[in-house]
Amino acid sequence: MTDSWATSGADLHLELRGPGLRSGLMEALREAVRSGRLAPGTRLPSSRSLAADLGVARNTVADAYAELVAEGWLTARQGSGTRVARRTAPRPGPAAGPRAPAGRRPPVRRPPAHTLCPGTPDLGSFPRDAWLTASRRALTAAPHEALGYAGPHGRPELRAALADYLARARGVHAHPDRVVICAGFVHGLRLMARVLRDRRVREVAVESYGLDVHWDLLGGAGLRTPALPFDDHGTRTGDLDRQGALLITAAHQFPLGGALPPDRRAAAVDWARRTGGLVLEDDYDGEFRYDRRPVGALQGLDPERVVYLGTASKSLTPGLRLGWMVLPEDLVGEVLAAKGTSDWVTGTLDQLTLAEFLRSGAYDRHVRSMRLRYRRRRDQLVAALAERSSHIRVSGIAAGLHAVLELPPGTERTVVQAAAWQGLALHGLDRYRHPGVPPGRDALVVGYATPTDSAWPGALDALCRALP
Amino acid sequence: MTDSWATSGADLHLELRGPGLRSGLMEALREAVRSGRLAPGTRLPSSRSLAADLGVARNTVADAYAELVAEGWLTARQGSGTRVARRTAPRPGPAAGPRAPAGRRPPVRRPPAHTLCPGTPDLGSFPRDAWLTASRRALTAAPHEALGYAGPHGRPELRAALADYLARARGVHAHPDRVVICAGFVHGLRLMARVLRDRRVREVAVESYGLDVHWDLLGGAGLRTPALPFDDHGTRTGDLDRQGALLITAAHQFPLGGALPPDRRAAAVDWARRTGGLVLEDDYDGEFRYDRRPVGALQGLDPERVVYLGTASKSLTPGLRLGWMVLPEDLVGEVLAAKGTSDWVTGTLDQLTLAEFLRSGAYDRHVRSMRLRYRRRRDQLVAALAERSSHIRVSGIAAGLHAVLELPPGTERTVVQAAAWQGLALHGLDRYRHPGVPPGRDALVVGYATPTDSAWPGALDALCRALP
């Protein structure tokens, strides 16, 4: 564990990544120790095998173990694995109220002072007033029936507003009938995993670098996730073969930061047409391009072979739990059926509010304003690096909410650790590497959008101090 | 199918019951026909076997089939089962935009003019202004981090407000640490099903009458759901044996409408203590009692053996997708772990708003106002029945959002059908009967809360006209 700070409570950044999982798992383990179900000295399963059992990322389990070792619940020793600490674990009394948190947990490490972990927008810039205005307008105008349960398809007002916005802003070939509202990208991916499995798809090709929570989710649904090779131009979509689907961040590779070149976009769509495959386009931050107009979504090339997945998590806040899918016509019924049998989860009022927010132009205004703000931060980051060091450069296009800092070979772990000691939470590139891909270059994935405006200068300073 | 109207688009009333499932399934079937995957003349699986395959209620499939027969997609004939209609099904063109709905679906029957199907509060009474005020206050006061993803436990503000409210209004022994926010009752039940299965529980005892969506969900998680016998005093909890858990509507049996007598409440808790079982208390409408103060929740008797499940779906609107669980201490970790690995679904802004709504007293005021309104409707229903007919009486306690009307033997199907012809959607009692329970008395389950204030008098008139 080089990036020890990244396991602390402030590491709440990647959408649907570790924090909920990890804290749930930690609490489950604490409780098992507390209740005596896990006796002192008991050896725990390896993080790899527990992760496989639970269907979660290995890092999530490893992080939870590490944190509980830090808290004193577990011990870890080379060669003897992770065990329950040999201390008196009081058994809970009968039917008593819960003990006060202070009495029940050993002190935990302090959260870092700064974080540049990617995955979260600047929450301090959430447009509270504009959102409330939209909320009032939407709620005042809605007919009574609109206040009830929205159904698996999602509110028609929101589907119409999204179809219009996505066509205009992202070149998506959209029709409200083909838009399905979901509770964020991962929810959409989970639905697609179920549909693909039901269609007897066995493999979803993924990129060499990405989020393990996505690979784990697909794996948990019984789908293999081989990584496509990549080179300096990006993911080699020309190497696609008999996989049934491809999951790709075409507009802005996460985390590497490149844009898929036109010929590789075409190759992906050609492959899908030729083999009957499906492309799942994760357009998580497509609106944020600083050097030119955003390139349109891949979906526009062939709306019958590309599933477009978008989210409000980067443009507004992950707290909304709102995402959307634009589906090929022949998938709508299957996705609705999968959604119907699995969940009904997105609140109606937020859906109506987002529809009004889009329709009134407030969404465009907010994206424009955030684009300026993030662009400024990215420029400041590039300038600060240029000023203090000649051997660290920013790679990838000027886009999105994160940048990749290329480090001298062999220094990634040290830099992340040095940052942690300075109270700065950072992610190295290696944590995003697909297990099937050999270790590659050393780099940092810097989420410059994550801090609030007031925290940003301090975070940038801390980053510069941590760099070699 | 006696209650043919109940399958129409307006039958959107029972929380998480058929509509989403059914419409998703219908769309999937339409699409399969449209695309040619289901060729004309193909015989479909029986509703029983398809329901078993999909893990849904048989009624859901039967309703979907019936509706598609009505729409002309399928045909049904005694002895030859349900088949794809022999008509030309155009195959979709390549990469075209979706065809206009008008061109793609045969005309559907008109929705009923009135509905008294149970399960939904009066959406016309949703307190829009008070909700917006709470929303503004909550959003203005929230620190930046509160706008991010709320995590599987739920926002601490809401957990604290609920712990306070539930202790005060429902006698729940609650502590914020033990409250877990979920996206409605069914979501909580799904989490509990996973936890029970992981604890090697095999059987969850259920009541003789209830919601098949709950039984199906438990069945889908690998749990058997034997029905407990009932008599004039309610569910015979004294007959509990080696089942691992009991799902019960103690305060107001759904749909029969009785309150579980004190000795049977005690028997349920004694059983749980004796055998290590768990009681899952579905307190869906516990705040609505018209003849006395609401009886406190069963959970108060033994917070370590009873899981309390509540929801905003009846008190506010199912559109919020907000529910809550109050858990025994030793379950918190397991539920959070189950939640963490399965979903992260409840929007932060609604959670913060509901917290403020509770804290400010607006929730109490709204419940008080709805209590008066629903009580008046129930009184009007009883009076209208007394006036026009001597052989139909209302059974059950004066409580909740529905009433049971006892009908002369053998008339239930006829009455539901007569109502359908008059444009009134009604549910008979039989649709809530557990498959293991022999057919019982004839009755209607009348959701007098469902119409808006302006629609209520017309619905009541239509009901009276449909009665024998």
Interface residues (C-beta under 8 A of the other chain):
Chain A: L12 E15 L16 P19 G20 L21 R22 S23 G24 L25 E27 A28 L29 R30 E31 A32 S35 L54 G55 V56 P92 P94 A95 G97 P98 P101 T120 L123 G124 F126 R128 W131 L132 S135 R136 L139 T140 H144 E145 A146 L147 G148 Y149 A150 G151 P152 H153 H173 H175 D177 R178 A183 G184 V186 H187 D302 P303 E304 R305 S313 T317 P318 G319 L320 R321 L322 E329 D330 V332 G333 E334 L336 A337 A338 K339 G340 T341 D343 W344 V345 T346 G347 T348 L349 D350 T452
Chain B: L12 E15 L16 P19 G20 L21 R22 S23 G24 L25 E27 A28 L29 R30 E31 A32 S35 L54 G55 V56 P92 P94 A95 G97 P98 P101 T120 L123 G124 F126 R128 W131 L132 S135 R136 L139 T140 H144 E145 A146 L147 G148 Y149 A150 G151 P152 H153 H173 H175 D177 R178 A183 G184 V186 H187 D302 P303 E304 S313 T317 P318 G319 L320 R321 L322 E329 D330 V332 G333 E334 L336 A337 A338 K339 G340 T341 D343 W344 V345 T346 G347 T348 L349 D350 T452
